[in-house]
Each structure stands twice: as C-alpha cells, then as structure tokens.
C-alpha cells in the first residue's frame, strides 16, 4: 500500500503543492478541501491522485499532512483534530508565520512529529484556479525544526524541497523566522497597500512604469489571509514599520532641506547596501 501525503486546503499554495508532488517518490497525494468548486477543479485538472472533503478521515491514514489553511484555521484544526492524526505521522504547514503555529502544535500527541515549514513563494492571486506546479521553483524553503523531530522526517522535508525545485533549505527558529518575514514580506505588502491609499491613485493611469507596477503588485491581496498574518505577527511587524517610518522621514527631511549633496550621500549608501546584498 502506498504511503499518503494529505494536502489540507487546496488554495494557491496547497493546490500548487499537490500538483508538484504528484510524482514524488511512491506517495499517493490526497487533496482535501470543503469548497465544491475547488474540489471539482482539482478533479478535472488531476491536481491530486484523490480528492475529498472529509479532512478527519483523510488525516487518519496520512503519513504526511500539509496544513495549507489560513493561520487561524491551522490553529483551530490542530485543536479540533489533535487525536486523529496517525501515530508516527509527520505534520507540517506552509504558513507565513511560525511562532503562533508552533505553539498551537504543542497540543499534538508525542507520537506525531510537527515541523514548521514556509516555502517562500506565492502570487498576488489566490485559489486553486491560479495554482502552478512550478510555483516553488527557485524559492527558499524555510524549516523551523524543534527538539524531538526525527532525522527521517527532516530528511523527508529536504527531499520534498528538492523535488519542488526549491533553491535551498533554510533552517531557523520560529522567532527569527517571524522577525525576518516581517521585513522581507509583510512590510512590503503594507507598503504596497499604503501606496494604493494615495488619493492620486486613479489619476496615474497611463503614467505607471515598471517600478510602480512592481511596488504595488501585491496590493490586491487576499484580505482575510493577510489580516491574520499581520495581526498574528504584530509585534515584529510594528518594529519593522517604525524603522521604515524613520527611514522615510530622513529622506523627506533631506529633501525639505534642499541639500542635493546630502541626498546623494544617502542614495549612494542605500544603493551600495542593495548592491552588496545582490553579490552575497
């Protein structure tokens, strides 16, 4: 009998993951979702070997469970189904925050192994209708292992990352993950939506260059998802926002001072830091 990987939640990430794992080793891929249209699309496009709306039954026979729900949904699911996971199973998630998820996973029995995971991939669109098996190619695959994780399961996660075409596997702590993601991902989404709050937004049609499109690409975000991500990582995100506010203020002040030489020094420092990062 084949081993099973259950993908719980067939949205953009879960749907893409299911499609990408169809040929992974000797595993049967089982897709789970409650939405009828999502399940119909998954069946029609062979997004998984099998699809179902019965999450409770699916996880009882699963060797690996990927939780691809919104953050609160993951916490609620772990609480409601803590005793239904198969003994010896690996449970993981793809959530953009890790501390709250790892804390929720402490409720699982000791014979269930939980490893936090975050593939750094996505789109500005959502849902399985935009899923892509190539979505993870070239992405960082972040793991937040904890004491007690088995070497076998850690190795399995690394093989999954390689199969997905990820650039590398980065291991860190949940706290460090959340602090860095607040800077590299969450504040960029805040910046994008803040730019779109400008009263002149609808007057700029015909004047948008690549820099404007790149900056605002993620502004058309999944509101319920990002509300949860921002809220559940608020301490780290607000620290990053304060730093950004300070940096923006210094640029405004040097412009108001009418000092081109000081402005050039600031621009050169910022540009040099970015060039240095590109080389490392």
C-alpha positions as CSV (number, residue, x, y, z in Angstrom):
1,X,0.0,0.0,0.0
2,X,1.3,3.4,-1.0
3,X,2.2,6.0,1.7
4,X,0.0,9.1,1.7
5,X,0.6,12.8,1.6
6,X,-2.5,14.8,2.5
7,X,-2.7,18.4,1.4
8,X,-5.3,20.1,3.6
9,X,-6.5,23.2,1.8
10,X,-6.3,23.4,-2.0
11,X,-5.8,27.1,-2.4
12,X,-3.0,28.6,-4.4
13,X,-0.2,27.1,-2.3
14,X,-2.0,23.9,-1.4
15,X,-3.1,23.3,-5.0
16,X,0.3,24.1,-6.4
17,X,1.9,21.8,-3.8
18,X,-0.5,18.9,-4.6
19,X,0.2,19.3,-8.4
20,X,4.0,19.5,-7.8
21,X,4.0,16.4,-5.5
22,X,2.0,14.1,-7.9
23,X,5.3,12.4,-8.9
24,X,7.1,12.5,-5.6
25,X,8.6,9.1,-4.8
26,X,5.9,6.5,-4.1
27,X,3.4,8.6,-2.4
28,X,-0.3,8.9,-3.1
29,X,-1.3,12.6,-3.0
30,X,-4.7,13.3,-1.4
31,X,-6.2,16.8,-1.7
32,X,-8.7,18.0,0.9
33,X,-11.0,21.0,0.7
34,X,-14.5,21.9,1.8
35,X,-15.3,24.1,-1.3
36,X,-17.2,22.2,-4.0
37,X,-15.8,24.3,-6.9
38,X,-12.3,23.8,-5.7
39,X,-12.7,20.1,-5.5
40,X,-14.3,20.0,-8.9
41,X,-11.4,21.9,-10.4
42,X,-8.9,19.6,-8.6
43,X,-10.6,16.5,-10.0
44,X,-10.9,17.9,-13.5
45,X,-7.2,19.0,-13.6
46,X,-5.8,16.0,-11.7
47,X,-4.4,18.2,-9.1
48,X,-4.1,15.2,-6.8
49,X,-4.4,11.4,-7.0
50,X,-7.6,11.6,-5.0
51,X,-9.6,14.5,-3.5
52,X,-12.1,14.5,-0.7
53,X,-14.0,16.9,1.6
54,X,-13.5,14.7,4.7
55,X,-10.5,16.0,6.4
56,X,-11.0,14.0,9.6
57,X,-10.9,10.7,7.7
58,X,-8.1,11.7,5.4
59,X,-5.6,12.5,8.2
60,X,-6.2,9.2,10.0
61,X,-4.3,7.3,7.3
62,X,-1.9,10.0,6.2
63,X,1.9,9.6,6.6
64,X,2.4,13.3,5.9
65,X,-0.1,16.1,6.4
66,X,0.5,19.6,4.9
67,X,-1.7,22.2,6.6
68,X,-2.4,24.8,3.9
69,X,-5.0,26.8,5.7
70,X,-5.1,30.4,6.9
71,X,-3.2,30.8,10.2
72,X,-6.3,30.7,12.5
73,X,-7.6,27.8,10.5
74,X,-4.5,25.8,11.2
75,X,-4.7,26.6,15.0
76,X,-8.3,25.6,15.1
77,X,-7.8,22.4,13.1
78,X,-4.9,21.2,15.3
79,X,-7.1,21.8,18.4
80,X,-10.1,20.0,16.9
81,X,-8.2,17.1,15.4
82,X,-5.3,16.6,17.7
83,X,-6.1,12.9,18.4
84,X,-7.0,11.9,14.8
85,X,-3.5,12.0,13.2
86,X,-1.9,8.7,12.5
87,X,0.8,7.7,15.1
88,X,4.2,8.3,13.6
89,X,2.9,10.8,11.1
90,X,4.7,14.0,10.0
91,X,2.5,17.1,10.2
92,X,3.8,20.3,8.7
93,X,2.3,23.6,7.4
94,X,3.1,26.3,4.9
95,X,2.0,29.4,6.9
96,X,3.8,32.7,6.7
97,X,4.1,32.9,10.5
98,X,5.7,30.3,12.6
99,X,5.7,31.2,16.4
100,X,1.9,31.0,16.8
101,X,1.7,27.8,14.7
102,X,4.4,26.0,16.6
103,X,2.8,27.0,19.9
104,X,-0.5,25.5,18.6
105,X,1.2,22.3,17.5
106,X,2.3,21.6,21.1
107,X,-1.2,20.2,21.6
108,X,-0.3,17.2,19.4
109,X,0.5,13.9,21.0
110,X,4.2,13.0,21.2
111,X,3.9,10.2,18.6
112,X,3.0,12.9,16.0
113,X,6.0,14.9,14.6
114,X,5.4,18.5,13.7
115,X,7.9,20.5,11.6
116,X,7.1,24.1,10.7
117,X,7.6,25.0,7.1
118,X,7.4,28.1,4.9
119,X,8.1,27.9,1.1
120,X,8.8,31.4,0.0
121,X,6.6,31.5,-3.0
122,X,3.2,33.0,-4.0
123,X,1.3,35.2,-6.3
124,X,-1.0,38.2,-5.9
125,X,-3.9,35.9,-6.9
126,X,-5.4,33.2,-4.8
127,X,-7.3,29.9,-5.2
128,X,-6.5,26.6,-6.9
129,X,-7.6,28.2,-10.2
130,X,-4.2,30.0,-10.2
131,X,-2.2,27.0,-8.9
132,X,1.1,26.2,-10.7
133,X,3.3,23.1,-10.1
134,X,6.3,25.3,-10.9
135,X,5.4,27.9,-8.2
136,X,8.1,26.8,-5.8
137,X,11.0,26.5,-8.3
138,X,13.9,28.7,-7.2
139,X,12.2,29.6,-3.9
140,X,13.7,29.3,-0.4
141,X,12.3,26.5,1.6
142,X,12.3,27.5,5.3
143,X,12.1,25.0,8.1
144,X,11.7,25.7,11.8
145,X,12.7,22.3,13.4
146,X,12.3,21.7,17.0
147,X,13.7,19.3,19.6
148,X,12.4,15.8,19.0
149,X,11.9,16.0,15.3
150,X,13.2,12.7,13.7
151,X,16.1,12.7,11.3
152,X,13.9,10.7,8.9
153,X,11.2,13.4,8.8
154,X,13.8,16.2,8.4
155,X,15.3,14.3,5.6
156,X,11.9,13.8,4.0
157,X,11.2,17.5,4.1
158,X,14.5,18.2,2.4
159,X,13.7,15.7,-0.3
160,X,10.3,17.4,-0.8
161,X,12.1,20.7,-1.2
162,X,14.4,19.3,-3.8
163,X,11.5,17.7,-5.7
164,X,9.7,21.1,-5.7
165,X,12.7,22.7,-7.3
166,X,13.5,25.0,-4.3
167,X,16.7,26.9,-4.3
168,X,17.8,25.8,-0.8
169,X,16.5,24.7,2.6
170,X,17.0,27.3,5.3
171,X,16.6,26.2,9.0
172,X,15.9,28.7,11.7
173,X,13.8,29.3,14.8
174,X,10.2,30.4,14.7
175,X,11.0,33.7,16.4
176,X,13.8,34.6,13.9
177,X,11.6,33.5,11.0
178,X,8.8,35.8,12.1
179,X,11.1,38.8,12.7
180,X,12.7,38.4,9.2
181,X,9.5,37.7,7.4
182,X,8.0,40.9,8.9
183,X,10.8,42.7,7.0
184,X,11.1,40.7,3.8
185,X,7.5,40.0,3.1
186,X,4.9,41.6,5.4
187,X,6.2,45.2,5.4
188,X,6.4,45.0,1.6
189,X,2.7,44.2,1.5
190,X,2.0,47.1,3.9
191,X,4.0,49.4,1.7
192,X,2.1,48.3,-1.4
193,X,-1.4,48.9,0.1
194,X,-0.2,52.2,1.6
195,X,0.9,53.4,-1.8
196,X,-2.6,52.5,-3.1
197,X,-4.2,54.6,-0.4
198,X,-2.9,57.8,-2.1
199,X,-5.7,60.0,-3.4
200,X,-4.0,60.3,-6.7
201,X,-4.0,56.5,-7.4
202,X,-6.7,56.7,-10.1
203,X,-5.2,59.7,-11.7
204,X,-2.0,57.9,-12.6
205,X,-3.4,55.7,-15.4
206,X,-1.1,55.9,-18.4
207,X,1.9,57.0,-16.2
208,X,2.7,53.7,-14.5
209,X,6.2,52.5,-15.0
210,X,7.7,49.2,-14.0
211,X,8.8,50.5,-10.6
212,X,5.2,51.4,-9.7
213,X,3.8,48.1,-11.0
214,X,6.5,46.1,-9.1
215,X,5.8,48.1,-5.9
216,X,2.0,47.7,-6.0
217,X,1.8,44.2,-7.5
218,X,0.9,42.5,-4.2
219,X,-1.5,45.2,-3.1
220,X,-4.5,43.3,-4.5
221,X,-4.0,40.8,-1.7
222,X,-6.2,38.1,0.0
223,X,-7.6,40.3,2.7
224,X,-8.7,37.6,5.3
225,X,-5.3,35.9,4.9
226,X,-3.2,38.9,5.3
227,X,-5.3,40.3,8.1
228,X,-4.5,37.2,10.1
229,X,-0.8,37.2,9.1
230,X,-0.3,40.8,10.1
231,X,-2.3,40.5,13.3
232,X,-0.6,37.3,14.5
233,X,2.8,38.8,13.9
234,X,2.0,42.3,15.1
235,X,5.0,42.8,17.5
236,X,7.6,42.0,14.8
237,X,5.8,43.9,12.1
238,X,5.3,47.0,14.1
239,X,9.0,47.1,14.9
240,X,9.8,46.9,11.2
241,X,7.2,49.6,10.4
242,X,8.7,52.0,12.9
243,X,12.1,51.6,11.3
244,X,10.7,52.2,7.8
245,X,8.9,55.3,9.1
246,X,12.2,56.6,10.5
247,X,14.0,55.9,7.2
248,X,11.3,57.6,5.1
249,X,11.3,60.6,7.4
250,X,15.0,61.1,7.0
251,X,14.6,61.1,3.2
252,X,11.8,63.7,3.5
253,X,13.9,65.9,5.8
254,X,16.9,65.9,3.5
255,X,14.6,66.8,0.5
256,X,13.0,69.6,2.5
257,X,16.4,70.9,3.4
258,X,17.2,71.4,-0.3
259,X,20.6,69.7,0.1
260,X,21.4,67.7,-3.1
261,X,24.8,66.6,-1.7
262,X,23.3,65.1,1.4
263,X,20.6,63.5,-0.7
264,X,23.3,62.0,-3.0
265,X,25.1,60.6,0.1
266,X,22.0,58.9,1.4
267,X,21.1,57.5,-2.0
268,X,24.6,56.2,-2.5
269,X,24.6,54.5,0.9
270,X,21.3,52.8,0.2
271,X,22.2,51.8,-3.3
272,X,25.6,50.4,-2.1
273,X,23.8,48.3,0.5
274,X,21.5,46.8,-2.1
275,X,24.4,46.1,-4.5
276,X,26.3,44.4,-1.7
277,X,23.3,42.2,-0.9
278,X,23.0,41.2,-4.5
279,X,26.6,40.0,-4.5
280,X,26.3,37.9,-1.4
